Amino acid sequence: MVTTALFRNYHRLFQKQIPLFQTCITKGFVSEELVGEQVAEVITAREYNQSRAY
């Protein structure tokens, strides 16, 4: 998410360091492509088509 346009107004240092931190230290970096695939999977999954259900 940090590599998306959502963070375009943040400091350049933030834009460069956070993806490295997420990749190397927390192992939690998720690419835009994977995020898109996950969102598409949730949108099309039948078990998630009930509104206001958790």
Secondary structure, DSSP 8 states (H G I E B T S, - for coil): -TTSGGGTTS-HHHHHHHHHHIIIII-----HHHHHHHHHHHHH-GGG-STT--
